[in-house]
Amino acid sequence: MSISTDSVPAKTVEPSLHRVMGPWLLLLFIVGDILGTGIYALTGQVAKQVGGVVWMPFVVAFAVAVVTAFSYLELVTKYPRAAGAALYTHRAFGIHFITFIVAFAVMCSGITSASTASRAFAANLSNAFDLGLAGTFGVTLVGLAFMALVAIINFRGVGESVKANVVLTCVELTGLLIIIVIGLLAISAGEGDVSRVTQFSASADRGAFWSVIAATTLAFFAMVGFEDSVNMVEECQEPRSIFPKILLTGLLITGVIYVLVSISAVTLVAPDQLGEGETPLLQVVQAGAPGFPLEIFGLITMFAVANSALINMLMASRLVYGMSREHVLPAIFGKVHASRRTPYIAIGFTTLLAFGLISFVGEVPALGGTTALLLLFVFTVVNIAVLALRKEKGEHNHFRTPTFLPVVGALACAFLAGPWTGRDPVQYKIAGILIGIGVVLWVVTVLINRATGQVAGEPLTGEADMRGPVN
């Protein structure tokens, strides 16, 4: 796979991207993508691993995410192209198949994340309104209907999707602030048990260190999302100047919120109870504010996870589109709708994969853990790519991260992706199946390219490359 860096041809068949995102929209996009499903759905699962110090794995995950974010900042300001990790991998190593695997892994991570959000949406709908769907076919059915709605919004265009993201981000922030306020009021009134915050409960067969590591592999899912913003770089205004401060600000905001939410949750609900079911924060509201309308908070939670699904499916469909335009996936995925200017075939393909995950995998921890696994692999490669590309001089001034950070980032991400962390083996199975689907499509494309004389990475005659074809 080759990512073109030449000028866009003067004559293009496909329309170009709209630069609709200023600094505030970008900040909301990043915060909205990071917040959501992870903290809303997996706080209880993290608590089961470490007990009262549920905040600790989130802090460790935050540190790893920040280190990797510095690598992304150097690369996105050096190469402000929408291809993201795929572009960096190709520039660093120049091996088409490795570039493809990285790009497809990023795409798959978006789909698994969105599928996680769909399951969490259905579970919160059931619990908030006492529909009795949990653990039944009803959760799957609601999740599928929800994913279909996300596909419709995605089809409408990035402008509509970004506007929806603004609204949904404000809603999910409100929900987490409610949890924080409820916790602070309970603590000030002498309610709950603040001492739980320092109580560590390690698994007997793992010990303290490995219990934290196992919990971090789950908590890391709550920190991912910042990497999606680099795929929207060509829809941002002045990306080289705004990206560093906006991305780091977004990470800091979410990190602080996660710690405060974790403290509030474990203060009001015992860790073992928090780990029961798929709606831990609903339990916190019930315990800390019995008079608060549970239905309202349920709606807030549903909107929060909806935002995660929308942003991830937006990113996944654009990556499939981009890989098609570079001739490493079948050309049909590169088709753009004439009036909506959206990659409708790519949207349909990613939605079908999400349908399969929702229907046949189901479990939120398995889907969330697979998302983290795929991205830890990608982050390892990106951190290495930063160092490999130091020899290549940029065309303009750009952000430069201290050399030791990519080294630490690569080692930390590779370590957290390993089976020694106690990661559920099913996550490797799901990731393997998804990547396998991609490899099959890649082989089909190679055969087609040979038959037609097309070279992977060579833009279609008279058409735009990966940088500018889709709204």
C-alpha positions as CSV (number, residue, x, y, z in Angstrom):
1,M,0.0,0.0,0.0
2,S,1.4,3.4,-1.0
3,I,0.1,6.7,0.2
4,S,0.5,9.4,-2.4
5,T,2.1,12.7,-1.2
6,D,2.1,14.5,-4.6
7,S,-0.2,17.4,-5.4
8,V,-3.8,16.5,-6.0
9,P,-4.5,16.5,-9.7
10,A,-6.1,19.6,-11.0
11,K,-9.0,17.8,-12.5
12,T,-10.9,15.5,-10.1
13,V,-13.9,13.3,-10.6
14,E,-14.7,13.1,-6.9
15,P,-15.5,16.2,-4.7
16,S,-13.1,17.5,-2.1
17,L,-13.2,17.6,1.7
18,H,-14.8,20.4,3.6
19,R,-12.6,22.1,6.2
20,V,-15.5,22.5,8.7
21,M,-13.6,21.8,12.0
22,G,-12.1,24.7,13.9
23,P,-10.3,24.3,17.3
24,W,-13.5,24.0,19.4
25,L,-15.1,21.5,17.1
26,L,-11.9,19.5,17.1
27,L,-11.7,19.6,20.9
28,L,-15.3,18.4,21.1
29,F,-14.6,15.7,18.6
30,I,-11.6,14.4,20.6
31,V,-13.3,14.6,24.0
32,G,-16.5,13.1,22.6
33,D,-14.6,10.2,21.0
34,I,-12.6,9.4,24.1
35,L,-15.4,9.8,26.6
36,G,-18.4,7.5,26.3
37,T,-18.6,3.7,26.1
38,G,-15.4,2.9,28.1
39,I,-16.2,4.8,31.3
40,Y,-20.0,4.2,31.1
41,A,-19.8,0.4,30.4
42,L,-16.5,-0.9,31.8
43,T,-15.9,0.9,35.1
44,G,-17.4,-2.1,36.9
45,Q,-15.3,-4.6,35.1
46,V,-12.1,-2.7,36.0
47,A,-13.3,-2.6,39.7
48,K,-13.6,-6.4,39.6
49,Q,-9.9,-6.7,38.8
50,V,-8.5,-4.2,41.4
51,G,-11.2,-3.4,43.9
52,G,-11.4,0.2,45.3
53,V,-8.4,1.6,43.5
54,V,-10.4,1.5,40.2
55,W,-8.9,4.8,39.3
56,M,-5.4,3.4,39.1
57,P,-5.8,1.4,35.8
58,F,-7.3,4.5,34.3
59,V,-4.3,6.6,35.3
60,V,-1.9,4.0,33.8
61,A,-3.9,3.8,30.6
62,F,-4.0,7.7,30.5
63,A,-0.2,7.8,30.8
64,V,0.3,5.3,27.9
65,A,-2.2,7.2,25.8
66,V,-0.5,10.6,26.4
67,V,2.9,9.1,25.5
68,T,1.5,7.8,22.2
69,A,-0.4,11.0,21.5
70,F,3.0,12.8,21.4
71,S,4.1,10.5,18.6
72,Y,0.9,11.1,16.7
73,L,1.4,14.9,17.1
74,E,4.8,14.8,15.5
75,L,3.5,12.8,12.6
76,V,0.2,14.5,12.0
77,T,1.9,18.0,11.9
78,K,4.8,16.6,9.8
79,Y,2.4,14.8,7.3
80,P,-1.1,16.5,7.6
81,R,-2.9,13.8,5.6
82,A,-6.1,12.0,6.3
83,A,-4.6,8.5,6.0
84,G,-3.2,8.7,9.6
85,A,-1.4,5.6,10.8
86,A,-1.4,4.0,7.4
87,L,0.5,7.0,6.0
88,Y,3.0,7.0,8.8
89,T,3.6,3.2,8.5
90,H,4.2,3.5,4.7
91,R,6.5,6.4,5.0
92,A,8.5,4.7,7.7
93,F,8.8,1.1,6.3
94,G,7.5,1.2,2.6
95,I,6.0,-2.3,2.8
96,H,2.6,-2.4,1.3
97,F,1.2,-5.3,3.2
98,I,2.3,-3.9,6.6
99,T,0.7,-0.6,5.7
100,F,-2.5,-2.4,4.8
101,I,-2.5,-4.5,8.1
102,V,-2.1,-1.3,10.2
103,A,-4.8,0.6,8.3
104,F,-7.3,-2.4,8.4
105,A,-6.5,-2.8,12.2
106,V,-7.5,0.8,12.8
107,M,-10.6,0.3,10.8
108,C,-11.5,-2.8,12.7
109,S,-10.9,-1.1,16.0
110,G,-13.5,1.5,15.1
111,I,-16.0,-1.2,14.3
112,T,-15.4,-3.2,17.5
113,S,-15.7,0.0,19.5
114,A,-18.9,1.0,17.8
115,S,-20.3,-2.6,18.4
116,T,-19.4,-2.2,22.1
117,A,-21.3,1.0,22.2
118,S,-24.3,-0.6,20.5
119,R,-24.5,-3.4,23.2
120,A,-24.0,-0.8,25.9
121,F,-26.8,1.3,24.4
122,A,-29.2,-1.6,24.4
123,A,-28.3,-2.6,28.0
124,N,-28.8,0.9,29.3
125,L,-32.1,1.2,27.5
126,S,-33.3,-2.0,29.1
127,N,-32.2,-1.2,32.6
128,A,-33.2,2.5,32.6
129,F,-36.7,1.8,31.5
130,D,-37.0,-1.7,33.0
131,L,-37.7,-3.4,29.7
132,G,-36.2,-6.8,30.7
133,L,-34.0,-7.0,27.6
134,A,-30.7,-7.7,29.4
135,G,-29.2,-11.1,28.5
136,T,-31.9,-11.7,25.8
137,F,-32.2,-11.5,22.1
138,G,-33.8,-8.2,22.7
139,V,-30.4,-6.5,23.5
140,T,-29.0,-7.8,20.2
141,L,-32.1,-6.6,18.3
142,V,-31.9,-3.1,19.8
143,G,-28.2,-3.0,19.2
144,L,-28.7,-3.8,15.5
145,A,-31.4,-1.2,15.1
146,F,-29.2,1.4,16.8
147,M,-26.2,0.6,14.4
148,A,-28.5,1.0,11.4
149,L,-29.4,4.5,12.7
150,V,-25.7,5.3,13.0
151,A,-25.2,4.2,9.4
152,I,-28.0,6.6,8.3
153,I,-26.4,9.5,10.1
154,N,-23.0,8.6,8.7
155,F,-24.5,8.5,5.2
156,R,-25.9,12.0,5.6
157,G,-22.3,13.4,5.7
158,V,-19.5,14.6,7.9
159,G,-21.1,18.0,8.5
160,E,-24.2,16.4,10.0
161,S,-22.1,13.9,11.9
162,V,-19.9,16.6,13.4
163,K,-23.0,18.6,14.5
164,A,-24.5,15.5,16.0
165,N,-21.1,14.9,17.8
166,V,-21.3,18.4,19.4
167,V,-24.7,17.7,20.9
168,L,-23.9,14.2,22.0
169,T,-20.6,15.2,23.5
170,C,-22.3,17.8,25.6
171,V,-24.8,15.2,26.7
172,E,-22.2,12.6,27.7
173,L,-20.2,15.3,29.6
174,T,-23.3,16.2,31.5
175,G,-23.8,12.6,32.5
176,L,-20.3,12.2,33.8
177,L,-20.5,15.6,35.6
178,I,-23.7,14.3,37.3
179,I,-21.8,11.3,38.6
180,I,-19.0,13.5,39.9
181,V,-21.4,16.0,41.6
182,I,-23.4,13.1,43.2
183,G,-20.2,11.6,44.5
184,L,-18.8,14.9,45.9
185,L,-22.2,15.7,47.6
186,A,-22.3,12.3,49.1
187,I,-18.7,12.6,50.4
188,S,-19.4,16.0,51.9
189,A,-22.5,14.7,53.6
190,G,-20.6,11.8,55.1
191,E,-22.3,9.2,52.9
192,G,-20.7,6.4,51.1
193,D,-17.3,4.9,52.0
194,V,-14.3,7.1,50.9
195,S,-11.9,4.6,52.4
196,R,-12.6,2.2,49.5
197,V,-10.6,4.5,47.2
198,T,-7.4,3.1,48.7
199,Q,-8.5,-0.5,49.1
200,F,-6.7,-2.8,46.7
201,S,-8.2,-6.2,45.9
202,A,-5.8,-8.2,43.8
203,S,-6.7,-11.5,42.2
204,A,-5.3,-14.4,44.3
205,D,-3.7,-16.0,41.3
206,R,-2.2,-12.8,39.8
207,G,-0.9,-10.6,42.5
208,A,-1.0,-6.8,42.7
209,F,1.1,-5.9,39.6
210,W,-0.6,-8.3,37.2
211,S,-4.1,-7.4,38.5
212,V,-3.4,-3.8,37.7
213,I,-2.1,-4.7,34.3
214,A,-5.1,-6.9,33.5
215,A,-7.4,-4.0,34.6
216,T,-5.4,-1.6,32.5
217,T,-6.0,-3.6,29.4
218,L,-9.7,-3.0,29.9
219,A,-9.3,0.6,31.1
220,F,-7.3,1.4,28.0
221,F,-10.4,1.1,25.9
222,A,-11.7,4.1,27.7
223,M,-8.7,6.2,26.6
224,V,-8.7,5.4,22.9
225,G,-10.3,7.7,20.5
226,F,-7.7,10.5,20.3
227,E,-6.1,8.7,17.3
228,D,-9.3,9.1,15.3
229,S,-8.7,12.8,15.1
230,V,-5.7,12.5,12.7
231,N,-8.0,10.9,10.2
232,M,-10.1,14.1,10.2
233,V,-7.0,16.4,9.7
234,E,-8.0,17.4,6.2
235,E,-11.4,18.6,7.5
236,C,-9.7,20.8,10.1
237,Q,-8.8,24.5,9.8
238,E,-5.0,25.1,10.3
239,P,-4.3,21.6,11.6
240,R,-0.5,22.1,12.1
241,S,-1.1,25.0,14.6
242,I,-4.1,23.7,16.5
243,F,-3.5,20.0,16.8
244,P,-0.9,19.8,19.5
245,K,-2.6,22.0,22.1
246,I,-6.1,20.7,21.3
247,L,-5.2,17.0,21.4
248,L,-3.3,17.3,24.7
249,T,-6.1,19.4,26.2
250,G,-8.7,16.9,25.2
251,L,-6.7,14.0,26.8
252,L,-6.1,16.0,30.0
253,I,-9.8,16.8,30.3
254,T,-10.9,13.2,29.9
255,G,-8.2,11.9,32.2
256,V,-9.3,14.2,35.0
257,I,-13.0,13.3,34.4
258,Y,-12.2,9.5,34.5
259,V,-10.4,9.7,37.8
260,L,-13.2,11.8,39.4
261,V,-15.9,9.5,38.1
262,S,-14.0,6.4,39.3
263,I,-13.6,7.8,42.8
264,S,-17.3,8.8,43.0
265,A,-18.4,5.4,41.7
266,V,-16.4,3.3,44.2
267,T,-17.3,5.6,47.1
268,L,-21.0,5.0,46.6
269,V,-21.0,1.4,45.3
270,A,-18.9,-1.5,46.6
271,P,-16.4,-2.7,43.9
272,D,-17.9,-6.2,43.7
273,Q,-21.4,-4.8,43.2
274,L,-20.1,-2.3,40.7
275,G,-18.8,-5.1,38.6
276,E,-22.3,-6.7,38.2
277,G,-24.1,-6.1,34.9
278,E,-23.3,-3.7,32.0
279,T,-24.6,-0.5,33.5
280,P,-22.3,0.4,36.5
281,L,-23.0,4.2,36.5
282,L,-26.7,3.6,36.8
283,Q,-26.0,1.8,40.0
284,V,-24.0,4.9,41.2
285,V,-26.9,7.2,40.6
286,Q,-29.3,4.9,42.4
287,A,-27.0,4.7,45.4
288,G,-26.0,8.3,45.6
289,A,-29.2,10.1,44.5
290,P,-32.2,7.8,44.8
291,G,-34.5,10.6,43.9
292,F,-32.8,11.3,40.6
293,P,-35.0,10.1,37.7
294,L,-33.2,7.0,36.5
295,E,-34.8,7.3,33.1
296,I,-33.1,10.6,32.5
297,F,-29.7,9.3,33.4
298,G,-30.4,6.2,31.3
299,L,-31.1,8.5,28.3
300,I,-27.9,10.4,28.9
301,T,-25.9,7.2,29.0
302,M,-27.5,6.0,25.8
303,F,-26.6,9.3,24.1
304,A,-23.1,9.0,25.4
305,V,-22.4,5.6,23.9
306,A,-24.2,6.7,20.7
307,N,-21.6,9.3,20.3
308,S,-18.8,6.7,20.5
309,A,-20.5,4.6,17.9
310,L,-21.1,7.5,15.5
311,I,-17.5,8.8,15.6
312,N,-15.9,5.3,15.2
313,M,-18.1,4.3,12.3
314,L,-17.4,7.6,10.7
315,M,-13.7,6.9,10.9
316,A,-13.9,3.3,9.9
317,S,-15.9,4.0,6.7
318,R,-13.4,6.7,5.7
319,L,-10.5,4.4,6.1
320,V,-12.1,1.7,4.0
321,Y,-12.8,4.3,1.4
322,G,-9.2,5.6,1.5
323,M,-7.7,2.1,1.2
324,S,-9.9,1.5,-1.9
325,R,-8.7,4.7,-3.5
326,E,-5.2,3.5,-3.0
327,H,-6.1,0.1,-4.7
328,V,-5.4,-2.1,-1.6
329,L,-9.2,-2.9,-1.3
330,P,-11.6,-3.5,-4.1
331,A,-12.5,-0.3,-6.1
332,I,-16.2,-0.6,-5.3
333,F,-15.5,0.6,-1.7
334,G,-14.3,3.9,-3.2
335,K,-17.6,4.9,-4.6
336,V,-19.0,8.2,-3.4
337,H,-22.7,9.1,-3.4
338,A,-23.5,11.7,-6.0
339,S,-25.6,14.0,-3.8
340,R,-24.5,13.2,-0.2
341,R,-20.8,13.0,-1.1
342,T,-20.3,10.2,1.3
343,P,-18.6,6.7,0.7
344,Y,-21.9,4.8,0.8
345,I,-20.4,1.4,-0.1
346,A,-17.7,1.7,2.6
347,I,-20.4,2.7,5.1
348,G,-22.5,-0.3,4.2
349,F,-19.5,-2.7,4.5
350,T,-18.4,-1.5,7.9
351,T,-22.0,-1.5,9.1
352,L,-22.4,-5.2,8.0
353,L,-19.2,-6.1,10.0
354,A,-20.6,-4.3,13.0
355,F,-23.9,-6.3,12.6
356,G,-21.9,-9.5,12.7
357,L,-20.0,-8.5,15.9
358,I,-23.2,-7.4,17.7
359,S,-25.0,-10.6,16.7
360,F,-22.3,-13.3,17.3
361,V,-19.9,-11.8,19.9
362,G,-22.1,-9.7,22.1
363,E,-20.1,-9.4,25.3
364,V,-19.1,-5.8,26.0
365,P,-15.7,-6.7,27.7
366,A,-14.8,-8.9,24.7
367,L,-15.6,-6.2,22.2
368,G,-14.0,-3.4,24.2
369,G,-10.9,-5.5,24.9
370,T,-10.5,-6.3,21.2
371,T,-10.7,-2.6,20.4
372,A,-7.8,-2.0,22.8
373,L,-5.8,-4.9,21.5
374,L,-6.0,-3.8,17.9
375,L,-5.1,-0.2,18.8
376,L,-2.2,-1.3,21.0
377,F,-0.7,-3.0,18.0
378,V,-1.2,0.1,15.9
379,F,0.2,2.4,18.6
380,T,3.3,0.2,18.8
381,V,3.9,0.6,15.1
382,V,3.2,4.3,15.2
383,N,5.7,4.9,18.0
384,I,8.4,3.0,16.1
385,A,7.5,5.0,12.9
386,V,8.3,8.3,14.6
387,L,11.8,7.2,15.2
388,A,12.2,5.7,11.7
389,L,11.0,8.9,10.1
390,R,13.4,11.2,12.0
391,K,15.8,10.9,9.1
392,E,13.2,12.3,6.7
393,K,13.1,16.1,6.8
394,G,9.7,17.6,6.8
395,E,8.5,20.2,4.3
396,H,7.6,22.7,7.1
397,N,8.1,23.3,10.8
398,H,6.3,20.7,12.9
399,F,5.8,19.4,16.4
400,R,8.7,17.3,17.7
401,T,8.4,14.9,20.6
402,P,11.3,14.1,22.9
403,T,13.0,10.9,21.6
404,F,12.5,8.9,24.8
405,L,8.7,9.1,24.6
406,P,8.2,7.0,21.4
407,V,10.6,4.4,22.9
408,V,8.6,4.2,26.1
409,G,5.4,4.3,24.1
410,A,6.4,1.4,21.8
411,L,7.5,-0.8,24.8
412,A,4.4,0.0,26.9
413,C,1.9,-0.7,24.0
414,A,3.6,-3.9,23.0
415,F,3.7,-5.1,26.6
416,L,0.0,-4.4,27.1
417,A,-0.9,-6.2,23.9
418,G,0.6,-9.5,25.0
419,P,-1.2,-12.6,26.4
420,W,0.8,-12.4,29.6
421,T,-1.4,-9.5,30.7
422,G,-4.3,-11.9,31.4
423,R,-6.2,-10.8,28.3
424,D,-9.2,-13.0,27.4
425,P,-8.1,-15.3,24.5
426,V,-11.4,-14.6,22.7
427,Q,-10.1,-11.1,22.0
428,Y,-7.2,-12.5,19.9
429,K,-9.7,-14.7,18.1
430,I,-12.0,-11.8,17.2
431,A,-9.1,-9.7,16.1
432,G,-7.7,-12.5,14.0
433,I,-11.1,-13.1,12.2
434,L,-11.4,-9.4,11.4
435,I,-7.9,-9.1,10.1
436,G,-8.4,-12.3,8.1
437,I,-11.4,-10.8,6.3
438,G,-9.2,-7.9,5.4
439,V,-6.4,-10.1,4.1
440,V,-8.8,-12.0,1.8
441,L,-10.1,-8.7,0.4
442,W,-6.5,-7.6,-0.1
443,V,-5.6,-10.7,-2.0
444,V,-8.6,-10.3,-4.2
445,T,-7.6,-6.7,-4.9
446,V,-4.0,-7.8,-5.8
447,L,-5.3,-10.3,-8.3
448,I,-7.6,-7.6,-9.8
449,N,-4.7,-5.1,-9.9
450,R,-2.5,-7.6,-11.8
451,A,-5.3,-8.4,-14.3
452,T,-5.9,-4.7,-15.0
453,G,-2.3,-3.5,-14.7
454,Q,-3.1,-1.2,-11.8
455,V,-0.4,-0.5,-9.2
456,A,-1.3,-0.3,-5.5
457,G,-1.0,3.2,-4.3
458,E,-1.3,4.7,-7.7
459,P,-4.4,7.0,-7.8
460,L,-7.0,6.4,-10.4
461,T,-6.5,8.5,-13.6
462,G,-8.1,11.9,-13.2
463,E,-9.2,11.1,-9.6
464,A,-8.2,12.4,-6.2
465,D,-5.9,10.4,-3.9
466,M,-6.5,9.5,-0.3
467,R,-6.4,13.1,0.7
468,G,-9.5,14.7,-0.7
469,P,-12.4,12.7,-2.0
470,V,-15.2,12.5,0.6
471,N,-17.4,14.5,2.8
